[in-house]
Amino acid sequence: MAAKVMAVLDLAAALPGLRVRIFSGLEAGVLTRLLLEPETPVGTELG
């Protein structure tokens, strides 16, 4: 997991304005909710 976070941080540094969200997939519907309402306070946003 740490390697994935580091890769995302590198990508965010290379692409200004990129927003990345890390969240659990255990709760049904979270991805759909985030896609429809990106400002939903779920998970950790990097970038």
Secondary structure as UniProt FT lines:
FT   HELIX           2..14
FT   TURN            16..17
FT   STRAND          20..22
FT   TURN            28..29
FT   HELIX           30..36
FT   TURN            38..39
FT   STRAND          44..46
//
